[in-house]
Amino acid sequence: MHSSITFDDPARPWLLGISDAEGFNQLNWIRAGNQEGASDVPSEVIFNDLKTGNPLDEDEVYEGILGGTWAPYCLVSLHGRCGAAQRRSREASEHRTDH
């Protein structure tokens, strides 16, 4: 999969994003892949990728779109104030499984 973004004036980009990071930290907001923290360490479990063991995007393709600044809503984190997903709309989603 390939993506790009082009601006009329490259010196003045008007649309930017927050790049996804790996690991057990708040910048890991795209939950693609198969990262799974130790079940007895809550500070790791909250950063688990979605559906580990049967991941939606095991190869983490979506983490590379536009420099890791874009992902489908079903792969977006819902963790406190650092998650991009909204709790109410996420709870209404029938196909979403949270960890």
Backbone bond lengths (Angstrom), bond angles and torsions (degrees), N, CA, C in turn:
res aa  C-N    CA-C-N  psi(-1)  N-CA   C-N-CA  omega(-1)  CA-C   N-CA-C  phi
1 M - - - 1.435 - - 1.516 108.03 -
2 H 1.322 115.54 139.03 1.463 121.01 -178.63 1.523 109.27 -125.41
3 S 1.309 115.99 147.63 1.460 120.84 177.05 1.511 108.98 -147.06
4 S 1.317 115.47 154.38 1.458 120.38 174.58 1.516 108.27 -157.13
5 I 1.305 115.26 162.73 1.462 121.19 176.59 1.523 106.57 -136.88
6 T 1.328 115.70 134.70 1.455 121.75 -176.92 1.520 109.09 -125.65
7 F 1.311 116.32 136.61 1.454 122.09 178.89 1.524 109.47 -114.27
8 D 1.324 117.02 146.77 1.470 120.49 175.87 1.523 110.72 -56.60
9 D 1.320 115.66 -40.32 1.459 121.05 177.54 1.520 107.69 -121.90
10 P 1.341 118.00 98.95 1.472 120.92 -177.08 1.530 113.63 -58.01
11 A 1.309 117.86 -21.10 1.463 120.81 178.89 1.523 111.34 -78.32
12 R 1.356 116.67 -10.82 1.461 120.43 -178.45 1.528 111.05 -132.06
13 P 1.326 117.61 66.67 1.468 118.78 178.04 1.531 109.87 -66.17
14 W 1.304 116.96 135.85 1.466 120.49 -176.74 1.525 112.46 -107.35
15 L 1.301 117.54 -8.95 1.453 120.87 179.99 1.520 108.80 -129.44
16 L 1.294 116.24 115.29 1.460 121.66 178.70 1.521 108.23 -128.88
17 G 1.309 116.96 175.45 1.451 120.46 178.53 1.513 110.53 -147.42
18 I 1.311 115.23 178.71 1.459 121.55 176.96 1.516 107.53 -100.49
19 S 1.308 116.33 118.69 1.460 121.05 -178.06 1.524 110.88 -69.05
20 D 1.314 114.92 139.86 1.454 121.82 176.79 1.527 109.63 -69.65
21 A 1.301 116.54 146.30 1.463 122.67 176.08 1.523 108.46 -120.26
22 E 1.291 116.59 168.91 1.458 122.25 177.88 1.520 109.66 -102.94
23 G 1.309 115.20 161.44 1.457 119.91 173.47 1.509 113.73 96.44
24 F 1.308 114.33 -167.49 1.460 122.47 -175.62 1.525 109.80 -97.06
25 N 1.338 115.39 69.62 1.460 119.54 178.93 1.525 109.94 -147.27
26 Q 1.322 116.67 167.03 1.455 121.67 -172.80 1.513 114.39 -68.89
27 L 1.310 118.76 -16.93 1.459 120.57 177.01 1.523 112.58 -83.00
28 N 1.300 117.14 -2.09 1.467 121.60 174.82 1.534 107.52 -87.03
29 W 1.317 116.66 76.29 1.458 121.10 -173.42 1.525 113.41 -100.34
30 I 1.326 118.46 -13.86 1.467 120.69 173.71 1.520 106.44 -96.71
31 R 1.304 117.06 118.08 1.464 121.54 -173.06 1.520 112.06 -98.04
32 A 1.337 115.72 48.11 1.459 121.90 174.42 1.525 108.05 -92.75
33 G 1.312 117.04 154.29 1.457 121.22 177.86 1.505 112.07 106.61
34 N 1.319 115.68 -153.10 1.462 119.51 -177.27 1.525 112.96 -139.11
35 Q 1.325 117.26 31.67 1.466 121.09 175.72 1.522 109.87 -68.25
36 E 1.301 115.32 130.06 1.461 120.52 178.60 1.521 108.59 -141.32
37 G 1.327 116.03 119.89 1.455 121.34 -179.71 1.519 111.53 -78.25
38 A 1.313 115.04 169.09 1.462 120.73 177.45 1.528 108.85 -63.68
39 S 1.314 116.82 130.09 1.469 121.36 -174.59 1.529 113.05 -62.44
40 D 1.327 117.65 -21.37 1.465 120.18 179.90 1.533 112.65 -96.93
41 V 1.340 116.90 10.68 1.464 121.37 179.19 1.532 108.19 -122.29
42 P 1.344 117.22 92.77 1.465 120.86 -176.32 1.525 114.13 -54.68
43 S 1.330 117.69 -33.13 1.461 120.21 -179.11 1.526 112.13 -70.37
44 E 1.324 118.21 -12.53 1.465 121.79 174.23 1.526 110.57 -98.48
45 V 1.312 117.33 -41.35 1.466 122.02 -175.97 1.525 111.65 -58.25
46 I 1.322 117.52 -36.25 1.463 119.98 -178.12 1.525 112.29 -64.84
47 F 1.322 117.77 -15.60 1.461 121.21 179.17 1.529 112.79 -104.65
48 N 1.328 117.08 12.63 1.462 119.84 177.79 1.524 110.48 -60.17
49 D 1.326 115.66 144.47 1.448 119.68 171.92 1.521 108.47 -71.39
50 L 1.313 116.41 158.29 1.460 120.84 -176.97 1.517 111.34 -73.73
51 K 1.307 114.95 138.65 1.465 122.84 176.13 1.523 111.87 53.76
52 T 1.323 117.62 48.26 1.456 120.29 176.27 1.518 108.58 -59.12
53 G 1.300 116.10 142.86 1.461 121.25 -174.07 1.517 110.86 93.00
54 N 1.300 117.72 -27.80 1.461 124.08 175.16 1.532 106.64 -147.51
55 P 1.342 116.07 61.53 1.465 119.86 -171.76 1.528 113.44 -66.61
56 L 1.317 114.55 151.45 1.456 121.25 177.82 1.525 111.14 -74.03
57 D 1.315 117.29 -28.37 1.461 122.62 -178.02 1.529 107.92 -146.84
58 E 1.313 115.51 70.41 1.464 121.72 -173.63 1.527 112.81 -57.56
59 D 1.329 117.33 -32.83 1.463 120.86 -178.17 1.531 112.98 -86.69
60 E 1.320 116.93 4.27 1.460 123.24 176.92 1.526 113.05 56.23
61 V 1.320 115.62 37.06 1.461 121.00 179.49 1.521 110.83 -60.80
62 Y 1.322 116.82 -43.17 1.462 119.98 -176.97 1.523 112.86 -66.64
63 E 1.314 118.00 -21.60 1.461 120.24 178.10 1.525 111.90 -72.15
64 G 1.326 118.01 -8.46 1.452 121.63 -179.98 1.521 114.33 -104.79
65 I 1.325 117.97 -3.20 1.457 120.07 -178.15 1.523 109.86 -73.70
66 L 1.336 115.35 127.91 1.468 122.46 -179.01 1.528 111.90 47.13
67 G 1.318 115.57 47.70 1.467 120.63 176.89 1.511 113.89 68.02
68 G 1.340 116.97 27.58 1.461 120.66 179.38 1.515 112.96 76.41
69 T 1.327 117.30 26.01 1.468 120.77 -179.06 1.523 112.62 -107.45
70 W 1.314 117.87 4.07 1.461 121.19 -178.09 1.516 108.90 -142.04
71 A 1.334 116.86 142.95 1.464 121.91 175.77 1.522 108.41 -158.75
72 P 1.322 117.75 155.37 1.459 118.95 174.49 1.530 109.92 -65.13
73 Y 1.306 115.02 147.81 1.467 120.77 -175.58 1.533 111.96 -54.89
74 C 1.315 117.94 -35.65 1.470 120.42 -177.12 1.525 112.64 -67.00
75 L 1.337 118.74 -10.19 1.463 121.82 178.00 1.524 113.17 -110.94
76 V 1.324 117.25 11.93 1.458 121.40 -176.30 1.525 110.83 -92.39
77 S 1.316 115.61 141.35 1.464 123.05 -179.15 1.522 112.56 -65.85
78 L 1.302 114.90 144.90 1.462 121.58 167.99 1.522 105.99 -126.73
79 H 1.303 115.59 84.12 1.464 120.54 -178.92 1.511 108.87 -132.20
80 G 1.294 116.08 103.08 1.457 120.80 176.09 1.509 112.90 51.81
81 R 1.303 115.39 -134.49 1.462 120.53 -178.53 1.515 112.72 -86.80
82 C 1.323 119.77 -7.99 1.459 119.97 -176.35 1.517 112.41 -97.35
83 G 1.311 119.02 -7.71 1.449 120.89 178.89 1.507 112.04 -81.63
84 A 1.311 116.50 145.15 1.465 121.16 -178.60 1.527 112.24 -82.63
85 A 1.322 117.96 -21.67 1.461 121.26 -178.19 1.523 110.74 -78.09
86 Q 1.289 115.90 151.86 1.458 122.00 177.50 1.517 108.90 -97.36
87 R 1.318 117.56 132.90 1.460 121.91 -175.21 1.526 112.39 -58.25
88 R 1.302 119.60 -49.29 1.460 121.67 -174.57 1.524 111.37 -61.55
89 S 1.311 118.45 -49.38 1.453 119.58 -178.26 1.526 110.62 -70.45
90 R 1.298 117.11 -29.46 1.455 119.80 179.78 1.523 110.64 -71.14
91 E 1.313 117.77 -39.18 1.460 120.50 178.55 1.523 110.64 -65.37
92 A 1.306 116.98 -28.84 1.456 120.88 179.94 1.520 112.46 -76.29
93 S 1.312 116.44 -17.70 1.453 120.37 -178.38 1.525 110.15 -73.87
94 E 1.300 116.89 124.26 1.468 121.03 -177.27 1.517 113.28 -79.26
95 H 1.319 117.92 -25.52 1.464 120.31 -175.22 1.520 112.87 -92.59
96 R 1.296 119.52 -0.22 1.449 123.24 -175.05 1.527 111.20 -93.14
97 T 1.329 117.97 131.96 1.450 122.98 176.39 1.515 108.08 -122.38
98 D 1.322 117.10 119.80 1.464 121.12 -179.06 1.513 111.37 -99.58
99 H 1.315 114.21 155.12 1.472 121.59 176.01 1.489 108.81 -107.94
